Amino acid sequence: MRMKAEIKKQLLEKNQKELNSLKETLKTSENLVQKGDLKSDGKYDTRATEANYLADGLRQRLNDLEHERLLLEDLPLRDLTSKDEVCIGAMVKIEHNHQKRWYYISPTSGGSLLNIEGEALMVISVFSPIGREILDLTQNDEFEVEINDQTRLYKILDIK
């Protein structure tokens, strides 16, 4: 469970760092629009309109990150065994092309590479191709994922 607590901590720190950066960027964007620094130089000058679109996009991303934070905070921290099914919060050792890697199944933050106790661990979202296929499987189950018109075969070696 200690490893899962560390995974959750690192994911929350990564989320908070991105939230802080995005808030600063949004503040700067809104200040530019409000101060009038983007005053139009003619009818074809769309800088102010584009800055408003940017601010709207940043606000949406900020909302998404805040929602992701709630999902991360609710991540279960329970130990699983090789007899359990893969679920959100599971660490899963998968073999593909004779390579064995640990993955963490998360509701968000897919693609994050974490260093946990000196080992690389990839976070995959349940919405990713592998994440969709692996849920509810057990140790020694095999599954296929089609990526770029290629079918890849995976095998679950362990679940924690």
Contacts in CASP RR format, 6 or more apart in sequence:
PFRMAT RR
TARGET T0000
AUTHOR 0000-0000-0000
METHOD contacts of the structure
MODEL  1
MRMKAEIKKQLLEKNQKELNSLKETLKTSENLVQKGDLKSDGKYDTRATE
ANYLADGLRQRLNDLEHERLLLEDLPLRDLTSKDEVCIGAMVKIEHNHQK
RWYYISPTSGGSLLNIEGEALMVISVFSPIGREILDLTQNDEFEVEINDQ
TRLYKILDIK
1 77 0 8 1.000
1 78 0 8 1.000
1 79 0 8 1.000
3 91 0 8 1.000
3 116 0 8 1.000
3 117 0 8 1.000
3 160 0 8 1.000
4 75 0 8 1.000
4 77 0 8 1.000
4 78 0 8 1.000
4 79 0 8 1.000
4 89 0 8 1.000
4 91 0 8 1.000
4 104 0 8 1.000
5 77 0 8 1.000
6 116 0 8 1.000
6 117 0 8 1.000
7 91 0 8 1.000
7 104 0 8 1.000
7 114 0 8 1.000
7 116 0 8 1.000
7 121 0 8 1.000
7 123 0 8 1.000
8 72 0 8 1.000
8 75 0 8 1.000
8 77 0 8 1.000
10 112 0 8 1.000
10 114 0 8 1.000
10 116 0 8 1.000
11 72 0 8 1.000
11 75 0 8 1.000
11 106 0 8 1.000
11 109 0 8 1.000
11 112 0 8 1.000
11 114 0 8 1.000
11 123 0 8 1.000
12 69 0 8 1.000
12 72 0 8 1.000
12 73 0 8 1.000
14 109 0 8 1.000
14 112 0 8 1.000
15 65 0 8 1.000
15 68 0 8 1.000
15 69 0 8 1.000
15 72 0 8 1.000
15 109 0 8 1.000
16 69 0 8 1.000
18 65 0 8 1.000
19 62 0 8 1.000
19 65 0 8 1.000
19 66 0 8 1.000
19 69 0 8 1.000
22 58 0 8 1.000
22 61 0 8 1.000
22 62 0 8 1.000
22 65 0 8 1.000
23 62 0 8 1.000
25 58 0 8 1.000
26 55 0 8 1.000
26 58 0 8 1.000
26 59 0 8 1.000
26 62 0 8 1.000
29 51 0 8 1.000
29 54 0 8 1.000
29 55 0 8 1.000
29 58 0 8 1.000
30 55 0 8 1.000
32 38 0 8 1.000
32 51 0 8 1.000
33 48 0 8 1.000
33 51 0 8 1.000
33 52 0 8 1.000
33 55 0 8 1.000
36 48 0 8 1.000
38 47 0 8 1.000
38 48 0 8 1.000
38 51 0 8 1.000
39 48 0 8 1.000
40 46 0 8 1.000
40 47 0 8 1.000
40 48 0 8 1.000
68 108 0 8 1.000
68 109 0 8 1.000
71 107 0 8 1.000
71 108 0 8 1.000
72 106 0 8 1.000
72 107 0 8 1.000
72 108 0 8 1.000
72 109 0 8 1.000
75 88 0 8 1.000
75 89 0 8 1.000
75 106 0 8 1.000
75 107 0 8 1.000
76 88 0 8 1.000
76 89 0 8 1.000
78 89 0 8 1.000
79 160 0 8 1.000
80 87 0 8 1.000
80 90 0 8 1.000
80 91 0 8 1.000
80 159 0 8 1.000
80 160 0 8 1.000
81 159 0 8 1.000
81 160 0 8 1.000
82 138 0 8 1.000
82 139 0 8 1.000
82 158 0 8 1.000
82 159 0 8 1.000
83 138 0 8 1.000
83 139 0 8 1.000
84 90 0 8 1.000
84 138 0 8 1.000
84 159 0 8 1.000
85 135 0 8 1.000
85 136 0 8 1.000
85 137 0 8 1.000
85 138 0 8 1.000
85 159 0 8 1.000
86 92 0 8 1.000
86 105 0 8 1.000
86 134 0 8 1.000
86 135 0 8 1.000
86 136 0 8 1.000
86 137 0 8 1.000
86 138 0 8 1.000
86 156 0 8 1.000
86 159 0 8 1.000
87 105 0 8 1.000
87 135 0 8 1.000
87 136 0 8 1.000
88 105 0 8 1.000
88 106 0 8 1.000
88 107 0 8 1.000
88 126 0 8 1.000
88 135 0 8 1.000
89 104 0 8 1.000
89 105 0 8 1.000
89 106 0 8 1.000
90 104 0 8 1.000
90 105 0 8 1.000
90 159 0 8 1.000
90 160 0 8 1.000
91 102 0 8 1.000
91 103 0 8 1.000
91 104 0 8 1.000
91 105 0 8 1.000
91 121 0 8 1.000
91 159 0 8 1.000
91 160 0 8 1.000
92 102 0 8 1.000
92 103 0 8 1.000
92 104 0 8 1.000
92 105 0 8 1.000
92 134 0 8 1.000
92 156 0 8 1.000
92 158 0 8 1.000
92 159 0 8 1.000
92 160 0 8 1.000
93 100 0 8 1.000
93 101 0 8 1.000
93 102 0 8 1.000
93 103 0 8 1.000
93 156 0 8 1.000
93 157 0 8 1.000
93 158 0 8 1.000
93 159 0 8 1.000
94 100 0 8 1.000
94 101 0 8 1.000
94 103 0 8 1.000
94 130 0 8 1.000
94 134 0 8 1.000
94 154 0 8 1.000
94 155 0 8 1.000
94 156 0 8 1.000
94 157 0 8 1.000
95 154 0 8 1.000
95 155 0 8 1.000
95 157 0 8 1.000
96 152 0 8 1.000
96 153 0 8 1.000
96 154 0 8 1.000
96 155 0 8 1.000
100 157 0 8 1.000
101 120 0 8 1.000
101 122 0 8 1.000
102 119 0 8 1.000
102 120 0 8 1.000
102 121 0 8 1.000
102 122 0 8 1.000
103 121 0 8 1.000
103 122 0 8 1.000
103 123 0 8 1.000
103 124 0 8 1.000
103 130 0 8 1.000
104 114 0 8 1.000
104 121 0 8 1.000
104 122 0 8 1.000
104 123 0 8 1.000
104 124 0 8 1.000
105 124 0 8 1.000
105 126 0 8 1.000
105 131 0 8 1.000
105 134 0 8 1.000
105 135 0 8 1.000
106 123 0 8 1.000
106 124 0 8 1.000
106 125 0 8 1.000
106 126 0 8 1.000
107 125 0 8 1.000
107 126 0 8 1.000
108 125 0 8 1.000
109 123 0 8 1.000
109 125 0 8 1.000
110 123 0 8 1.000
110 124 0 8 1.000
110 125 0 8 1.000
110 128 0 8 1.000
111 122 0 8 1.000
111 123 0 8 1.000
111 124 0 8 1.000
111 125 0 8 1.000
111 128 0 8 1.000
112 122 0 8 1.000
112 123 0 8 1.000
113 120 0 8 1.000
113 121 0 8 1.000
113 122 0 8 1.000
113 123 0 8 1.000
114 120 0 8 1.000
114 121 0 8 1.000
114 122 0 8 1.000
114 123 0 8 1.000
115 121 0 8 1.000
124 130 0 8 1.000
124 131 0 8 1.000
125 131 0 8 1.000
126 132 0 8 1.000
126 135 0 8 1.000
129 145 0 8 1.000
129 146 0 8 1.000
129 147 0 8 1.000
130 145 0 8 1.000
130 154 0 8 1.000
133 143 0 8 1.000
133 144 0 8 1.000
133 145 0 8 1.000
133 154 0 8 1.000
134 143 0 8 1.000
134 154 0 8 1.000
134 156 0 8 1.000
137 143 0 8 1.000
137 156 0 8 1.000
138 156 0 8 1.000
138 159 0 8 1.000
139 156 0 8 1.000
139 157 0 8 1.000
139 158 0 8 1.000
139 159 0 8 1.000
140 155 0 8 1.000
140 156 0 8 1.000
140 157 0 8 1.000
141 155 0 8 1.000
141 156 0 8 1.000
142 153 0 8 1.000
142 154 0 8 1.000
142 155 0 8 1.000
142 156 0 8 1.000
143 153 0 8 1.000
143 154 0 8 1.000
143 156 0 8 1.000
144 151 0 8 1.000
144 152 0 8 1.000
144 153 0 8 1.000
144 154 0 8 1.000
145 151 0 8 1.000
145 152 0 8 1.000
145 154 0 8 1.000
146 152 0 8 1.000
END
